[in-house]
């Protein structure tokens, strides 16, 4: 039963580009909406991460200040890297989506001639 649900879900995901709207502007707006949702998710995930030095618990903050500066800098760097990777994944997804719109746009342009 679980396998059939998983199969249906995967087919839905893979069929989504095929069922894209025929209008180029609709396709682009769908891509932009998907990118916005992805960026919102990435922002929420980033909020869950903590940067060294931004502890809300005073005891944890005191312990954090006792760590060497190099360790805190490395943690800040890792935080920024994770944040950038999440946003880059959204950009890559948007680019794939807009490239998927390109055949629709060129087909509509050819039929208009």
C-alpha positions as CSV (number, residue, x, y, z in Angstrom):
1,X,0.0,0.0,0.0
2,X,2.8,2.4,0.9
3,X,4.6,1.6,-2.3
4,X,1.6,2.4,-4.4
5,X,1.1,5.8,-2.6
6,X,4.8,6.5,-3.2
7,X,4.5,5.6,-6.8
8,X,1.5,7.8,-7.3
9,X,3.3,10.7,-5.6
10,X,6.4,10.2,-7.8
11,X,4.4,10.1,-10.9
12,X,2.7,13.3,-9.9
13,X,6.0,15.0,-9.4
14,X,7.5,13.8,-12.7
15,X,4.3,14.5,-14.6
16,X,4.1,18.1,-13.4
17,X,6.4,19.5,-16.2
18,X,4.3,17.7,-18.8
19,X,1.1,19.3,-17.6
20,X,2.5,22.8,-17.6
21,X,0.3,25.5,-19.0
22,X,0.5,26.3,-22.7
23,X,0.6,30.0,-22.2
24,X,4.2,31.3,-21.8
25,X,3.3,33.9,-19.3
26,X,1.4,31.4,-17.2
27,X,4.4,29.0,-17.3
28,X,6.8,31.8,-16.2
29,X,4.5,32.9,-13.4
30,X,4.2,29.3,-12.2
31,X,8.0,29.1,-12.1
32,X,8.3,32.4,-10.2
33,X,5.7,31.2,-7.7
34,X,7.6,27.9,-7.2
35,X,10.8,29.9,-6.7
36,X,9.1,32.1,-4.1
37,X,7.8,29.1,-2.2
38,X,11.3,27.5,-2.3
39,X,12.9,30.7,-1.0
40,X,10.4,30.9,1.8
41,X,11.1,27.3,2.8
42,X,14.9,28.1,2.6
43,X,14.3,31.1,4.9
44,X,12.4,29.0,7.4
45,X,15.2,26.4,7.4
46,X,17.8,29.1,7.8
47,X,15.9,30.5,10.8
48,X,16.3,27.1,12.5
49,X,20.0,27.3,12.2
50,X,21.9,29.4,14.7
51,X,25.0,31.5,14.1
52,X,27.7,31.4,16.7
53,X,27.1,34.3,19.0
54,X,23.4,34.5,18.5
55,X,22.3,32.3,21.4
56,X,19.1,33.3,23.2
57,X,20.0,31.3,26.3
58,X,22.4,33.4,28.5
59,X,24.2,30.3,29.7
60,X,24.8,29.0,26.2
61,X,25.8,32.5,25.1
62,X,28.4,32.6,27.9
63,X,29.8,29.2,26.9
64,X,29.9,30.3,23.3
65,X,32.0,33.3,24.1
66,X,34.5,31.1,25.8
67,X,35.2,29.3,22.5
68,X,38.0,30.5,20.3
69,X,37.2,33.1,17.7
70,X,38.4,30.8,14.9
71,X,35.7,28.2,15.9
72,X,33.0,30.9,15.9
73,X,34.2,32.2,12.5
74,X,34.1,28.7,11.0
75,X,30.6,28.2,12.3
76,X,29.5,31.6,10.8
77,X,31.1,30.6,7.5
78,X,29.3,27.2,7.5
79,X,26.0,29.0,8.3
80,X,26.4,31.3,5.4
81,X,27.4,28.5,3.1
82,X,24.2,26.5,4.0
83,X,22.1,29.5,3.5
84,X,23.6,30.2,0.1
85,X,23.3,26.5,-0.9
86,X,19.6,26.6,-0.1
87,X,19.0,29.7,-2.2
88,X,21.1,28.4,-5.0
89,X,19.0,25.3,-5.1
90,X,15.9,27.5,-5.5
91,X,17.6,29.4,-8.3
92,X,18.6,26.1,-10.1
93,X,15.1,24.8,-9.8
94,X,13.8,28.1,-11.2
95,X,16.2,27.9,-14.2
96,X,15.1,24.3,-14.9
97,X,11.5,25.4,-14.8
98,X,12.0,28.3,-17.2
99,X,14.0,26.1,-19.5
100,X,11.0,23.8,-19.5
101,X,8.9,26.8,-20.6
102,X,11.2,27.5,-23.5
103,X,9.8,24.8,-25.8
104,X,6.3,26.0,-25.0
105,X,7.3,29.6,-25.9
106,X,9.1,28.6,-29.1
107,X,6.2,26.4,-30.2
108,X,3.7,29.2,-29.7
109,X,6.0,31.6,-31.6
110,X,6.2,29.2,-34.5
111,X,2.5,28.7,-34.6
112,X,1.9,32.4,-34.7
113,X,3.9,32.9,-37.9
